[in-house]
Amino acid sequence: MKRLYIGNLPYRATEADLVAWLQQQGVEASSVNVMRDRFSNESRGFGFAEVEDSEVDRAVELCNAKQFMGRALVIN
């Protein structure tokens, strides 16, 4: 498994939103985490997704710079 960095997330995005969007793009993530502030519990605007080693390049190609909730994601 490899971790993908997912940046420029909308602050209102949840893990469930991100999982659903990744599935629509054809990427199966075994886990997705949106990083949150430890005091306010608000999103910090980035997260991580774990995907199979063989899927990493395809996931970056399919998802990088694509629109998600009105923002272009940065995935690497």
Residue pairs with C-beta under 8 A, 6 or more apart in sequence:
1 30
1 50
1 51
1 52
1 53
2 50
2 51
2 52
2 53
2 56
3 48
3 49
3 50
4 29
4 48
4 49
4 50
4 51
4 56
4 59
4 60
4 75
4 76
5 46
5 48
5 74
5 75
5 76
6 18
6 46
6 47
6 48
6 49
6 73
6 74
6 75
7 45
7 46
7 73
7 74
7 75
8 45
8 46
8 71
8 72
8 73
8 74
9 18
9 34
9 43
9 45
9 46
9 47
9 68
9 71
9 73
10 43
10 45
10 68
10 69
10 70
10 71
11 42
11 43
11 45
12 43
12 69
13 34
13 43
13 68
13 69
14 34
15 32
15 33
15 34
15 47
17 69
18 32
18 34
18 47
18 49
18 68
19 29
19 32
21 68
22 28
22 29
22 32
22 49
22 59
22 63
25 59
25 62
25 63
25 66
26 58
26 62
27 49
27 51
27 55
27 58
27 59
27 62
27 63
28 51
28 52
28 55
29 49
29 50
29 51
30 50
30 51
30 52
31 49
31 50
32 47
32 48
32 49
32 50
33 47
33 48
33 49
34 43
34 46
34 47
35 43
35 44
35 46
35 47
35 48
36 42
36 43
36 44
37 43
37 44
49 59
51 59
59 75
60 75
60 76
63 73
63 75
64 73
64 74
64 75
64 76
65 72
65 73
65 74
66 72
66 73
67 73
